[in-house]
């Protein structure tokens, strides 16, 4: 029987322990061995870290993540034929799930920025309240479903309810102040926005200096993965209505999204369409307030934004129109039809296209009516004043027909489309 020698490094303490068999190299066995080795520790052990072949620190928090660790250990055993390797682990405990520390506010404020920084300081205080009052969920971490700037998103299962959630995990150890400000902004937006058209927050907490943001899981991904698939007009209209409903909810709370694009619109197998990712959103003093910050994804920015003019809610109407047009065309609108694979548009050319070129029209050859194409074209007017007002979407005769239809029937149509196309898309990957 081959034993496994383990060296636990916990704070300043380094202790040796032994697993009686390689068959016991499981997550639960290691947690129990850790608890036995450090029996005086008052906090629960929840995971551990090891350093892999490449020198990367890898965190293991469930049995699903044990495979790479076992492979690593047995690989080292084969390399060290004449000596028994020692598996080095760093146990992790849950000491505190509150008290987020984000030091982005200086002690003295320049006069011109005082109000803005004071408002952000209040945001930070609200985030500390959200984190301190949030329940730390007992989760089975499943696969990684997304990676981004400074964090990952995992699918996970709530052990108590068996509900599947999405958890964004962002380490605070190496984040710049700008990223920490995004965390504050996103948490405040998620906590304030309650709508069937916005991804809902389940819980948020600080765990081992990483912010965990637990939201509902949208099991059919984002609109981005459906670009290139022929989307019927009725489905595209339902997407339009859902997006505008989500944006109106935000605007009613005096919040601008500022990064509306296909990857920030999620769908699920029940036929729901929801906005997500509020890290660069902006709280307004009034609904009509204009702002000047250059932030977001350039490809979906309105002309007034890419040339750094002041902008307001009409810029979000442009981004919605650009998203719908891309879905309808099956490609980014300012991209040559003949280029395959798609060629990236250089930044200076992209600005020229957005500011001066007329976007293409939703093609009738793909089954889109002139009425719907005209509405989307109006959303992409160069002059913000010429774009439709939010209420105009619900006064448009074509959209009114769909908005007044039975909600269950609408969701069934959406569910049928996304469930069929998601299966087809996955099968071709």
N, C-alpha and C positions, 0 to 999 in steps of 0.2 A: 504494500500500500504506500503510495507516494504522498508525503505530506507537503504542505505549502507553507513556507516560512514568510511571514509578513512583518514589515517594519512600518509602524504607524508613527507619523510625525504630526503631533497635535499641539499647536502653539510651540512652546519651547521644549516640550516633552517628546522624547523619542523612545518608543517601547516596542519590543518584539513579541510576536504571538504566532501561534501555529494552528493551521487548519489540518485536521487529521487525515484528510484525503483530498485529492484534486477534484473529486466528484462534488465536494462541498464548496467549490469556488463559485458561489451564487451570491446574488445581491443580499438576500436575507441573511445568509450565513455570515457574510462580512459585516453587516450591520450589527448582528448579535455579538460577534467576536469583538467588534469595536466597543460596544457597550460593556462587555465583560472586562476588557482591557482597561477602560477608563470608567470604572464603575462609580467613581465619585463625581463625575460630571453631572450637573443638574439639568443640562439641556439635552433634548433628543437629537441623536445623530440621524441625519436624513440622506446624506450622500458622501462621496469621497472623490478625491482627485488623484490621478496618476499622470506621469510624464511618459509620453509614447516615444516611438523610435525617432520621430522628427524633433523631439524636444518640446512638443506642444503639451500644455496642461489640459487634460481631458477630464471633464466632470461626469461621474456616473451617478444617476439618481433613480434608476429602476433596473429591473432584470432585463428589460429590453435593450439596455445599453451595455450589458455585460459581455456580449459577444466579442467586440473589439478588444476588451481587456483580457479575456481568456486567450484570444489569438496572440496578443502581444506577449503574455506570460509564457505560453507554450513555445513561441518562437525564440524567446530568450533561453528557455530550457534547452532547446536544440543547439543553440550557439555555444552555450556554456556546458559542454559535455562532461567536464571533469569536476565541476563544482555546482552545488545547489544554488540557484539564484534566489535572491530575496526580493519579494514583491513589495515595492515601496508605495504606500498610500497615505494621503492626507485626509483624515476625516473632517466632515463639515457638520456643524450643528446649526440649529435654528435659534439664534440668540434673541432676535428682535425683528418684528415685522413692521415696525413703524419708524418714525423719526428720519424721514428722507432728508438728507443734507445736500442742498444744491446751492452753493455759494456763488451766485451770479450777480448779487446786488451789492454794490460797494457801499461803504459807510458814509460817503459824502457824494451828493448828486450834483452834476452840472445843472444849472437852472433850466436849460432848455429841455433836458431829458427827465426832469424830476417827476412829473406826473406819470410818464410812461413807466419809469422804474418803480415808482410807488405802487402802481397798479400791478406790475409783475410780482412785487413783493407780497401783495395780497394773494395773488395766485398761488405762490409758494406755500403760504400759510394754509390755503384751502387744500392743496395737495397733501400736506402733512396730515390734515384732518382725514382726507379720503383714505390714505394709506394706514393710518392708525386705527381707523374704524372698520377697515376692510377685513373680511374673514380670510385667513390663510387656508386655502383649500388643500385637501389631501388628494393628490393627483397621481395618476399613472401617466408618465410622460411617454408619448408615442413618437411617431416620426416627425422630423423637421419638415415643415411645409412652406417655409419661407425664410429668407435671410435678408438683412438690410443693413443700413448704416448703423453699426454699433450693436446689433442685436439679432436674435433669431425668433422665429415663430414656430411653435410646436403644436401639433394636435395632441390632445390629452383627454384622459377620462377622469371625471370626478368619482372617486371611490365610493362616496356615500350615495350619490344619486345615479351613478352610471352614465351621466350626461356627458356627451362629447363637447369639449370647449377648444378654443384656440387661445394659446398663452404666448404673449410677446414677452421675451426675457431680455432685459437691457442691463448690462453691467455698468455700474457707475464708476468703476475703478479708473477707467481710461478715457472717460468721455470729456469732450471739450464743453465749455459753458453753453455753446450754441445748441449742442445736442441735448444737454440737460434742460435747456429752455423748451425744446420740443417735447420732452417728456412731460413737463409741467403743463404745457399747452394742451397736449393730447388728453391727459387725465382730466383736466378741467372741462374740456369739451365733452368727453365721454360721460362724465358725471352729470352734465347739465342737459344732455340731449336724450330725450325719450320719444322714440318714434318707431313705427313699423318699417320705416325706410332708412334707418340708421342702425348700424351694428351696435348691439347693446352690451354695456359693461356688466359683468357678473361680480368681479372682485378685483382689488388691486392691493398689493402689499410689497413690502421690502423684505427680501430674503437673501442673506449673505451678501449684502451690498449690491444686489441686483433688483431692479423693479420688475415685478411680475404683473402684467396687465391681462386679466382673464376676460375674454369676450365670447359671445356666441360663435359657434363654428359654422361657417358657410361652406357646405360640402361640395359645391359645384364650382368653386374657384372664383376668379374675377372675369370681367368681360374681356380682358386682354387675350385670354386663351381661346376666345371664340372669333377673333379677327381672322378673316379668310373664309369663314363658313357663311353660307348664304342665310341671312337672318330675315325671316318673313316680316312684312310691314307691321302686322298686328303685334308681333313680339317686340319689334323696335319701338312701337308706340307705347306699349306697356313699360318698356325700359325708360323711355323719355318721361312718362308720367311719374314713375317711381323716383327717378332722379330729381325731378323738380319738386316732388313732395318732400324728399329729404332735405333739399337745399332750402325750401321755404321754412321748414322746421328750424334750420340753423339760422336763417336770416331773422326769424321771429325772436330768436334768442340773441340777436345782434352779433352773430358769428359768421364770418366768411370762411369758406373751406380753403380756397386759394390753391388747391392742387387737384381739381376735378379732372380725371382721366380714366381710361378703361381699367387700369390696374387697381384703382381705388373705388371700384364699384363691384361688390360681391354678389353672388347668386347662390341659391341653395336648391335642393331637390324638391322643395315644397313650392317653388315658383316665386320666392321673395327676392327682391332686388334692394340692396342696401349700400349706402355710402360708408366708407371707412377711412382710416388714416387721417387724423386731424392734427398731426404734429406741427404743421405750418399754418394752421388756421389763425384767425385774427378776430379778437373781440372789438366791436365797434362801439363808439359812444352813442351814435344814432344809426338807424337802418340805412340812411342815405349817405353816411360819412364816406369820404374818399380817403384812400391810403396810398402810400408811395413805395412801400417796401418791395424790393425785387426778390421774390422768393417763389418757389414752385418749379414745375416742369415746363421748360421753354416751349416744347412742341404744342402744348395746349393753352398757351397764354394768349390773351387777347392782344390786338395791336397796341392799345394804349399801355399795356404792361411791358411788352418787349422793348418799347422805346422809353421806358421809365417815366411815363406820365402818371398822374394820379389816376386811381381806378376805384371802382365800387362794384356793387352787385351785378351790373350788366356784364362785367368781365367774366363772371361765373356762367352767365347765359352763353357767352362765346365758347367757353370750355365744354359745356354740355353739348352744344351744337357740334363742336369738333369731334367729341366722343361718339355721338350718334352717326355722324357722317363717316367716320372711320369704320364703324361697325357695318354700315350699309355698303361702303365701297369694298370692304375687305382688305383695305390697305390705308396707310396714313395719307390724308388728302394731298399734301404737298410733296408727293413722291411720284416719280415717273412710273406710269403704268407698266412699261415694258421691262423695268429692272427687276430681275429675279436671280438670286435672292435680293431683297430690298437693299438699296444703297443708302447709306446714312447721308442726310443732308447736312452740309457744313453749317456751323452756327450763323455766319454772316448771310448765307443764302436763305437760311430758315427765317431770319428776321425780315429779309426782303420779301419773301413769299407771304408771310403773315401780314405784313403792313401794306403791301401793294398788290398782290395777286388776288384774283377772284377765286375762291375755292370751287372745286367741281360740285356739280349738283347730283343728288341722289338719283341714280340711273333708273329710268322706267324699264329698261331691259332686265333689271333684277327684281322687278315687281313692285316698285315704289310709285305711289300716286303723285301727281303734280302738286296736290294740296299739301301732302306731308313734306315733299321736297322743298316747297316754297317756305314752309315754316322753319325748316332747318337752315335754309339759306338766309332767312331773316335773322336767325340767331347769330349768323356769321357776318353781319353787317359791320363794316369798318368803323362806322360812327356808333358809339355806345347808345346814343339816344334813339337810334333806329331799331335796336334789338327789342324783341317782345318783352313786355313786363311779365312778371311771374304769373299774374292772374290771367294773362292772355292765353296761356296754355289750356286753361279750363273753360275759356270762352270760344276756342277754336272749334268750329263745327265737327271736324273730323275727330279730334281728340275727345270732344264731349261724348261722342258715341261710345268710345272705349272707357272713358272715365265713369260713365253712368251705368256701365254693364255690371253684372253680378260679380262681386269680388272673388268668390270661390271659383267661378268659371274662368275668370282672368288668370288666377293663380294656376289653375289646372292646365291652361294653354301654355303658360310659361314653364311649368314643371315638365310637361311633355317635351317641349323643345330642348331645354337644358339637360334633361336626363338622357334623351336620345343622342344629342350632339356630344355630350361629355363622354359617353361610352365610345362613340365613334372616334373622338379625338384621342382618347387614351389608347385605343386599339391600334392607332397608326404611329404611336410614339415608340 
